[in-house]
Amino acid sequence: MMQTKISSFSRPSLTLHETRVVHQPRISMAFPSSSPSQFKHLLCKSTFPLAASLTLLLSPCTAEAGLMSGSPGIESVPGPELPKLEFLERFNAKNQKFYAENDSRFKESPLLKKLLENSKLNKEKNERAIQDKYCLRGAEWGVGDCSTTGMTDEEKEQFITMLKKKTGIE
């Protein structure tokens, strides 16, 4: 049997035993002295960190984000009052007035009204085209509101042909 001693920072020493028949290592703990006071000291020394770790892991209270968590932050502190420059205020007022006039003029323009009306009409036309397309698909599959179940073969063909003409497929 071959023995290899592995050094460790704790009091017990670890010994690795290898056998030639079985190729899996076996680890055992051997205490250097068998006095009860040293064992008790080792037990107390190793259980305190374990108990502290378990207490932190299993505690119901949540961890805070840091020392400054809960503080309002630097954004809530008002900055210093900056000096007001009169020429910049006049410039800004002039620009605001100019843009407001242009916006109102554009909103009242006949071009915008015409484009909005065309958009409304196109929307209604496109909605109807989409409904017709899905109606045709439902008729071909025999499902939905445009289902052809209960129709004769001749009626089905006429109905589907009419839907194809309406959608522009034929």
DRENPA-3360 file (N, C-alpha, C; in nm, 2 decimals, always signed):
BEGIN
1 = MMQTKISS = +0.08/-0.12/+0.00/+0.00/+0.00/+0.00/+0.09/+0.12/+0.00 ~ +0.06/+0.22/-0.09/+0.14/+0.34/-0.10/+0.07/+0.45/-0.03 ~ +0.14/+0.53/+0.05/+0.08/+0.64/+0.13/+0.14/+0.77/+0.08 ~ +0.05/+0.87/+0.06/+0.10/+1.00/+0.02/+0.03/+1.10/+0.12 ~ +0.12/+1.18/+0.18/+0.06/+1.28/+0.28/+0.04/+1.41/+0.21 ~ -0.08/+1.46/+0.23/-0.12/+1.59/+0.17/-0.12/+1.69/+0.29 ~ -0.05/+1.80/+0.27/-0.04/+1.91/+0.37/-0.17/+1.99/+0.37 ~ -0.21/+2.03/+0.49/-0.34/+2.12/+0.49/-0.31/+2.22/+0.60;
9 = FSRPSLTL = -0.40/+2.32/+0.60/-0.39/+2.43/+0.69/-0.47/+2.41/+0.82 ~ -0.55/+2.31/+0.82/-0.63/+2.27/+0.94/-0.55/+2.17/+1.03 ~ -0.60/+2.15/+1.15/-0.53/+2.06/+1.24/-0.52/+1.92/+1.20 ~ -0.63/+1.86/+1.15/-0.62/+1.72/+1.11/-0.54/+1.71/+0.98 ~ -0.47/+1.60/+0.97/-0.39/+1.58/+0.85/-0.46/+1.48/+0.76 ~ -0.45/+1.50/+0.64/-0.52/+1.42/+0.54/-0.42/+1.32/+0.48 ~ -0.46/+1.19/+0.48/-0.38/+1.09/+0.42/-0.45/+1.02/+0.31 ~ -0.39/+1.01/+0.20/-0.45/+0.94/+0.08/-0.39/+0.80/+0.07;
17 = HETRVVHQ = -0.48/+0.71/+0.08/-0.45/+0.56/+0.07/-0.49/+0.51/-0.07 ~ -0.40/+0.45/-0.14/-0.43/+0.40/-0.27/-0.39/+0.25/-0.27 ~ -0.48/+0.17/-0.32/-0.46/+0.03/-0.33/-0.44/+0.00/-0.48 ~ -0.36/-0.11/-0.50/-0.33/-0.14/-0.64/-0.45/-0.21/-0.71 ~ -0.53/-0.28/-0.64/-0.65/-0.35/-0.69/-0.76/-0.25/-0.74 ~ -0.79/-0.16/-0.65/-0.90/-0.06/-0.68/-0.83/+0.07/-0.71 ~ -0.87/+0.13/-0.82/-0.80/+0.25/-0.86/-0.86/+0.38/-0.82 ~ -0.95/+0.38/-0.72/-1.02/+0.50/-0.67/-0.95/+0.53/-0.54;
25 = PRISMAFP = -0.91/+0.66/-0.52/-0.84/+0.70/-0.40/-0.94/+0.70/-0.28 ~ -0.89/+0.67/-0.16/-0.97/+0.68/-0.04/-0.90/+0.78/+0.05 ~ -0.98/+0.87/+0.10/-0.93/+0.98/+0.19/-0.98/+0.95/+0.33 ~ -0.89/+0.96/+0.43/-0.93/+0.94/+0.57/-0.87/+1.05/+0.65 ~ -0.93/+1.08/+0.76/-0.89/+1.19/+0.85/-0.82/+1.12/+0.97 ~ -0.70/+1.17/+1.00/-0.63/+1.11/+1.11/-0.59/+1.23/+1.20 ~ -0.63/+1.23/+1.32/-0.59/+1.34/+1.41/-0.45/+1.31/+1.47 ~ -0.37/+1.42/+1.48/-0.23/+1.39/+1.52/-0.22/+1.35/+1.67;
33 = SSSPSQFK = -0.31/+1.39/+1.75/-0.31/+1.34/+1.89/-0.45/+1.31/+1.93 ~ -0.47/+1.22/+2.01/-0.61/+1.18/+2.05/-0.65/+1.24/+2.18 ~ -0.60/+1.35/+2.22/-0.64/+1.41/+2.35/-0.78/+1.48/+2.33 ~ -0.87/+1.46/+2.42/-1.00/+1.52/+2.41/-1.01/+1.67/+2.40 ~ -0.91/+1.74/+2.47/-0.92/+1.88/+2.47/-0.88/+1.94/+2.33 ~ -0.79/+1.88/+2.27/-0.75/+1.93/+2.13/-0.87/+1.90/+2.03 ~ -0.93/+1.78/+2.05/-1.05/+1.75/+1.96/-1.16/+1.85/+1.99 ~ -1.19/+1.88/+2.11/-1.29/+1.98/+2.15/-1.26/+2.12/+2.09;
41 = HLLCKSTF = -1.13/+2.16/+2.10/-1.09/+2.29/+2.05/-1.11/+2.29/+1.89 ~ -1.07/+2.18/+1.83/-1.08/+2.17/+1.68/-1.23/+2.18/+1.64 ~ -1.32/+2.11/+1.72/-1.46/+2.11/+1.69/-1.52/+2.24/+1.70 ~ -1.48/+2.32/+1.81/-1.54/+2.45/+1.83/-1.48/+2.55/+1.73 ~ -1.36/+2.53/+1.69/-1.30/+2.62/+1.59/-1.36/+2.60/+1.45 ~ -1.40/+2.48/+1.42/-1.46/+2.46/+1.28/-1.61/+2.47/+1.28 ~ -1.68/+2.46/+1.39/-1.83/+2.47/+1.39/-1.87/+2.62/+1.39 ~ -1.80/+2.71/+1.45/-1.84/+2.85/+1.45/-1.85/+2.91/+1.31;
49 = PLAASLTL = -1.75/+2.89/+1.22/-1.76/+2.94/+1.09/-1.88/+2.88/+1.01 ~ -1.90/+2.75/+1.03/-2.01/+2.68/+0.97/-2.14/+2.73/+1.02 ~ -2.16/+2.75/+1.15/-2.28/+2.80/+1.20/-2.31/+2.95/+1.15 ~ -2.20/+3.03/+1.14/-2.22/+3.16/+1.09/-2.26/+3.16/+0.94 ~ -2.20/+3.08/+0.87/-2.23/+3.07/+0.72/-2.38/+3.02/+0.71 ~ -2.42/+2.92/+0.78/-2.56/+2.87/+0.77/-2.66/+2.98/+0.81 ~ -2.62/+3.06/+0.92/-2.71/+3.16/+0.96/-2.73/+3.27/+0.86 ~ -2.62/+3.31/+0.79/-2.63/+3.41/+0.68/-2.71/+3.35/+0.56;
57 = LLSPCTAE = -2.69/+3.23/+0.53/-2.75/+3.17/+0.41/-2.90/+3.15/+0.44 ~ -2.94/+3.11/+0.56/-3.08/+3.07/+0.58/-3.16/+3.19/+0.65 ~ -3.10/+3.30/+0.67/-3.17/+3.41/+0.73/-3.27/+3.47/+0.64 ~ -3.39/+3.51/+0.69/-3.49/+3.56/+0.60/-3.47/+3.71/+0.56 ~ -3.38/+3.78/+0.62/-3.36/+3.92/+0.59/-3.28/+3.93/+0.46 ~ -3.31/+4.03/+0.38/-3.24/+4.05/+0.25/-3.11/+4.13/+0.27 ~ -3.02/+4.12/+0.19/-2.89/+4.20/+0.20/-2.92/+4.34/+0.13 ~ -2.86/+4.44/+0.19/-2.87/+4.57/+0.14/-2.77/+4.59/+0.02;
65 = AGLMSGSP = -2.79/+4.69/-0.06/-2.71/+4.71/-0.18/-2.57/+4.77/-0.14 ~ -2.56/+4.82/-0.03/-2.43/+4.88/+0.01/-2.45/+4.98/+0.12 ~ -2.34/+5.05/+0.15/-2.35/+5.15/+0.26/-2.45/+5.27/+0.22 ~ -2.45/+5.31/+0.10/-2.53/+5.42/+0.06/-2.67/+5.38/+0.01 ~ -2.71/+5.25/+0.03/-2.84/+5.21/-0.02/-2.94/+5.28/+0.07 ~ -3.05/+5.33/+0.01/-3.15/+5.40/+0.08/-3.13/+5.55/+0.08 ~ -3.01/+5.59/+0.05/-2.99/+5.74/+0.05/-3.04/+5.79/-0.08 ~ -3.09/+5.91/-0.09/-3.15/+5.96/-0.21/-3.05/+5.98/-0.33;
73 = GIESVPGP = -2.92/+5.99/-0.31/-2.83/+6.00/-0.42/-2.80/+6.15/-0.45 ~ -2.70/+6.16/-0.54/-2.66/+6.30/-0.57/-2.76/+6.37/-0.67 ~ -2.84/+6.29/-0.74/-2.94/+6.35/-0.83/-3.04/+6.44/-0.76 ~ -3.07/+6.41/-0.63/-3.17/+6.48/-0.56/-3.12/+6.61/-0.50 ~ -2.99/+6.63/-0.51/-2.94/+6.76/-0.45/-2.94/+6.86/-0.56 ~ -3.01/+6.98/-0.54/-3.02/+7.08/-0.64/-2.88/+7.14/-0.67 ~ -2.85/+7.16/-0.80/-2.72/+7.22/-0.83/-2.72/+7.37/-0.81 ~ -2.61/+7.44/-0.83/-2.61/+7.58/-0.81/-2.69/+7.65/-0.91;
81 = ELPKLEFL = -2.74/+7.77/-0.88/-2.81/+7.85/-0.97/-2.72/+7.91/-1.08 ~ -2.75/+7.88/-1.20/-2.66/+7.93/-1.31/-2.70/+8.08/-1.34 ~ -2.61/+8.16/-1.39/-2.65/+8.29/-1.43/-2.74/+8.29/-1.55 ~ -2.84/+8.38/-1.55/-2.93/+8.39/-1.67/-2.87/+8.49/-1.77 ~ -2.86/+8.45/-1.89/-2.81/+8.54/-1.99/-2.93/+8.59/-2.08 ~ -2.94/+8.72/-2.08/-3.06/+8.77/-2.14/-3.07/+8.75/-2.29 ~ -2.96/+8.76/-2.36/-2.96/+8.73/-2.50/-3.00/+8.59/-2.54 ~ -2.96/+8.49/-2.45/-3.00/+8.35/-2.48/-3.15/+8.33/-2.45;
89 = ERFNAKNQ = -3.20/+8.40/-2.35/-3.34/+8.39/-2.33/-3.42/+8.44/-2.44 ~ -3.38/+8.56/-2.50/-3.45/+8.62/-2.61/-3.44/+8.53/-2.73 ~ -3.32/+8.47/-2.76/-3.30/+8.38/-2.87/-3.39/+8.26/-2.86 ~ -3.40/+8.20/-2.74/-3.49/+8.08/-2.72/-3.63/+8.12/-2.74 ~ -3.68/+8.23/-2.69/-3.81/+8.27/-2.70/-3.85/+8.29/-2.85 ~ -3.76/+8.36/-2.92/-3.78/+8.38/-3.07/-3.79/+8.25/-3.14 ~ -3.70/+8.15/-3.11/-3.71/+8.02/-3.18/-3.84/+7.95/-3.14 ~ -3.88/+7.95/-3.02/-4.00/+7.88/-2.98/-4.12/+7.94/-3.05;
97 = KFYAENDS = -4.13/+8.07/-3.07/-4.24/+8.14/-3.14/-4.23/+8.10/-3.28 ~ -4.12/+8.10/-3.34/-4.10/+8.06/-3.48/-4.15/+7.92/-3.51 ~ -4.11/+7.82/-3.42/-4.15/+7.68/-3.44/-4.30/+7.66/-3.42 ~ -4.35/+7.73/-3.32/-4.49/+7.72/-3.29/-4.58/+7.77/-3.41 ~ -4.54/+7.88/-3.47/-4.61/+7.93/-3.59/-4.60/+7.83/-3.71 ~ -4.48/+7.78/-3.73/-4.47/+7.68/-3.84/-4.55/+7.56/-3.82 ~ -4.55/+7.51/-3.69/-4.63/+7.39/-3.66/-4.78/+7.42/-3.68 ~ -4.83/+7.53/-3.64/-4.97/+7.56/-3.66/-5.01/+7.57/-3.80;
105 = RFKESPLL = -4.92/+7.64/-3.88/-4.94/+7.66/-4.02/-4.94/+7.52/-4.09 ~ -4.85/+7.43/-4.06/-4.85/+7.30/-4.12/-4.97/+7.22/-4.09 ~ -5.02/+7.23/-3.96/-5.14/+7.15/-3.92/-5.26/+7.20/-3.99 ~ -5.27/+7.32/-4.03/-5.38/+7.37/-4.10/-5.37/+7.36/-4.25 ~ -5.26/+7.31/-4.30/-5.23/+7.31/-4.45/-5.32/+7.21/-4.52 ~ -5.37/+7.24/-4.64/-5.45/+7.15/-4.72/-5.37/+7.02/-4.75 ~ -5.24/+7.03/-4.77/-5.17/+6.91/-4.80/-5.17/+6.81/-4.69 ~ -5.16/+6.85/-4.57/-5.16/+6.76/-4.46/-5.30/+6.70/-4.45;
113 = KKLLENSK = -5.41/+6.78/-4.46/-5.54/+6.73/-4.46/-5.57/+6.62/-4.57 ~ -5.52/+6.65/-4.69/-5.54/+6.56/-4.80/-5.46/+6.42/-4.77 ~ -5.34/+6.43/-4.71/-5.26/+6.31/-4.68/-5.33/+6.23/-4.57 ~ -5.39/+6.30/-4.47/-5.46/+6.22/-4.36/-5.58/+6.15/-4.42 ~ -5.66/+6.22/-4.51/-5.78/+6.16/-4.57/-5.74/+6.04/-4.65 ~ -5.63/+6.05/-4.73/-5.59/+5.93/-4.81/-5.54/+5.82/-4.72 ~ -5.48/+5.85/-4.61/-5.43/+5.75/-4.52/-5.55/+5.67/-4.46 ~ -5.66/+5.75/-4.42/-5.78/+5.68/-4.37/-5.84/+5.59/-4.47;
121 = LNKEKNER = -5.85/+5.64/-4.59/-5.91/+5.56/-4.70/-5.83/+5.43/-4.73 ~ -5.70/+5.45/-4.73/-5.61/+5.33/-4.76/-5.62/+5.23/-4.64 ~ -5.64/+5.28/-4.52/-5.65/+5.19/-4.41/-5.77/+5.10/-4.42 ~ -5.89/+5.17/-4.45/-6.01/+5.09/-4.47/-6.00/+4.99/-4.59 ~ -5.94/+5.04/-4.70/-5.93/+4.95/-4.81/-5.84/+4.83/-4.78 ~ -5.73/+4.85/-4.71/-5.64/+4.74/-4.68/-5.70/+4.65/-4.58 ~ -5.78/+4.70/-4.48/-5.85/+4.61/-4.39/-5.94/+4.52/-4.46 ~ -6.02/+4.57/-4.56/-6.11/+4.49/-4.63/-6.04/+4.38/-4.72;
129 = AIQDKYCL = -5.93/+4.42/-4.78/-5.85/+4.33/-4.86/-5.80/+4.21/-4.77 ~ -5.75/+4.24/-4.65/-5.70/+4.14/-4.56/-5.82/+4.05/-4.52 ~ -5.94/+4.10/-4.49/-6.05/+4.02/-4.45/-6.09/+3.93/-4.57 ~ -6.09/+3.98/-4.69/-6.13/+3.90/-4.81/-6.02/+3.78/-4.83 ~ -5.90/+3.82/-4.81/-5.79/+3.71/-4.82/-5.81/+3.60/-4.72 ~ -5.84/+3.63/-4.60/-5.86/+3.53/-4.50/-5.99/+3.46/-4.52 ~ -6.09/+3.52/-4.58/-6.22/+3.46/-4.61/-6.19/+3.35/-4.72 ~ -6.11/+3.39/-4.82/-6.08/+3.29/-4.93/-6.01/+3.17/-4.87;
137 = RGAEWGVG = -5.91/+3.20/-4.78/-5.83/+3.09/-4.72/-5.93/+3.00/-4.64 ~ -6.02/+3.06/-4.56/-6.11/+2.98/-4.48/-6.20/+2.90/-4.57 ~ -6.25/+2.95/-4.69/-6.33/+2.88/-4.78/-6.26/+2.76/-4.84 ~ -6.14/+2.78/-4.88/-6.06/+2.67/-4.94/-6.03/+2.56/-4.83 ~ -6.01/+2.60/-4.71/-5.98/+2.50/-4.61/-6.11/+2.44/-4.54 ~ -6.22/+2.51/-4.56/-6.35/+2.47/-4.51/-6.36/+2.50/-4.36 ~ -6.30/+2.61/-4.31/-6.31/+2.65/-4.17/-6.35/+2.80/-4.16 ~ -6.39/+2.84/-4.05/-6.41/+2.98/-4.02/-6.55/+3.03/-4.07;
145 = DCSTTGMT = -6.56/+3.16/-4.08/-6.69/+3.23/-4.12/-6.72/+3.20/-4.26 ~ -6.62/+3.18/-4.35/-6.64/+3.16/-4.49/-6.63/+3.01/-4.53 ~ -6.66/+2.93/-4.43/-6.65/+2.79/-4.46/-6.75/+2.74/-4.56 ~ -6.71/+2.64/-4.64/-6.80/+2.59/-4.75/-6.86/+2.46/-4.71 ~ -6.86/+2.43/-4.58/-6.92/+2.30/-4.54/-7.07/+2.31/-4.56 ~ -7.14/+2.21/-4.61/-7.28/+2.21/-4.64/-7.31/+2.26/-4.78 ~ -7.22/+2.30/-4.86/-7.24/+2.34/-4.99/-7.22/+2.23/-5.09 ~ -7.28/+2.23/-5.20/-7.25/+2.13/-5.30/-7.12/+2.17/-5.37;
153 = DEEKEQFI = -7.06/+2.07/-5.44/-6.93/+2.10/-5.51/-6.94/+2.22/-5.60 ~ -7.05/+2.23/-5.68/-7.07/+2.34/-5.77/-7.08/+2.47/-5.70 ~ -7.15/+2.48/-5.58/-7.16/+2.60/-5.51/-7.03/+2.64/-5.45 ~ -6.95/+2.54/-5.40/-6.82/+2.57/-5.34/-6.73/+2.63/-5.45 ~ -6.73/+2.58/-5.57/-6.65/+2.63/-5.68/-6.69/+2.77/-5.71 ~ -6.82/+2.80/-5.72/-6.86/+2.93/-5.76/-6.83/+3.03/-5.65 ~ -6.84/+2.99/-5.52/-6.81/+3.08/-5.41/-6.66/+3.11/-5.40 ~ -6.58/+3.01/-5.42/-6.43/+3.03/-5.42/-6.39/+3.12/-5.54;
161 = TMLKKKTG = -6.45/+3.09/-5.65/-6.42/+3.17/-5.77/-6.45/+3.32/-5.75 ~ -6.57/+3.34/-5.69/-6.61/+3.48/-5.66/-6.52/+3.55/-5.56 ~ -6.47/+3.47/-5.46/-6.37/+3.53/-5.36/-6.24/+3.56/-5.43 ~ -6.20/+3.47/-5.52/-6.07/+3.50/-5.59/-6.08/+3.62/-5.67 ~ -6.19/+3.64/-5.74/-6.21/+3.76/-5.82/-6.21/+3.89/-5.73 ~ -6.28/+3.87/-5.62/-6.28/+3.99/-5.52/-6.15/+4.02/-5.47 ~ -6.06/+3.92/-5.44/-5.93/+3.95/-5.38/-5.83/+3.99/-5.49 ~ -5.86/+3.96/-5.62/-5.77/+3.99/-5.73/-5.67/+3.88/-5.76;
169 = IE = -5.70/+3.76/-5.71/-5.61/+3.65/-5.73/-5.63/+3.60/-5.88 ~ -5.76/+3.60/-5.93/-5.78/+3.55/-6.06/-5.82/+3.67/-6.15;
% end
